[in-house]
Amino acid sequence: MFADFWGHVRKKPEDHPDRRIGGKYYRFYILWLTFPPMLLLLLGRPVQVIIAYGVLGALFMPFLAITLLFLMNSRHMPQRWRNGPVLNILLGIVTLLFVVLGVNQLLAALPG
């Protein structure tokens, strides 16, 4: 998905080899996923790896909810495939819940 996305951003044609598995964008993404955590592990900081993956994992659900709200309600989506009001409300609740929890955690972490 990353290779296809990056190929789209770089205005490569859909059948361009860089937009496929094994292309240069794909290889960059695999290296990017592999080496930073290994460097932290080799530097004797495995706890930072766990914290980094925890933070990135926690950002996934609100990012997914916000993305689905925008994509599934855009004018480019055919009307029959768009989200209904119930799903929009649920995605809004998920987004709001994660924003509130994130702000709460940030405020709790501040000194004072």
N, C-alpha and C positions, 0 to 999 in steps of 0.2 A: 504494500500500500504506500509506503514511504517513497519507493522508487517511482511509482506511478504518479504520486502527488508532485514530487519534485520535478519529474519530467513535464508534467502539466504546467507547473510554475515557470519552468524554463522554456516553455512553448515548443517542446519536442513533439513530433507527430506520434500518434497513438501506437504505431507499430515500430517505433524507434527501439533499438536494443537496450539503451540505457534505462528504459521504463520497465524492464522485465527483471525477473529473478536472475541473478548473475551479472547484471549490468553494473556500471560503475556507481550509480546511486545506491543500489542494493548493497554492494560491497562496502561503501562508505558507512551505511547505516549499521551493518553488522559489526564493523570495526568500532563504531561509536558506541554501540551497546556493550561491546566486550571489554575494551581496554580501560576506560575510566574506572569501572569497579575493580578491575584487577590491579590497577596502579594503587588504588587506595588500600587494597588488601596487602600488596607488597610493601607499602609504606607503614604497615602495622596499624592501620586504622579500619578494621572491619566493621566497627560500630557505625562509622559514618556511611558505609555502604548500606547497612540495614536502615539507617535513618533516611538516607536519600531515596531508597526504594519505597519506604513507607510514605514519605511525603509525596512522591510522584504517584503512588497508588491511590493515595487519598484525594489527589486532584483529578483522578480519572472520572469518578461518578459525576461531580458537578460539571465537568467539561463535557461529558457525554450528554447530560440532560440539557445543557444550554445549546449544544450543537444540534441535538434533535429538535429542540424548540424552533430554532432558526431554519434548519433544513426542511423539516416536515411541514412547515407553514409558509414556505416561500412561494412566490408566484410562479416559480419554475416547476414546482411539483404539481402534477395533475390533481384536480380537485378530489377525485375519488380516492387518492392515496394520502391525502393530507390527514394530519392528526385531528381527532374529534375533540370536543370540549373537555371530556373526562380525562383523556390522555394529556392534554395541555395543562389542565389543573394539576394532575399528578406530577408532571415534569416540573412545573412551577414550584410545587411543594418541595420536591427533592432539591431543586436549586436553592430555594430559600433556606431549607434546613441546613444544607452544607455551608452556605454563606454565614448563617447565624453561628453554627458550630465553629467555623474557621475563625470568625471574629472573636468569639468567646475564648478560643484557645490562644489567639494572639494577645488578647488583653490579659489573660492569666499569665502569660509568659513575660510580660513587661515588668521590669523592676519597679517596686514602689508599692 
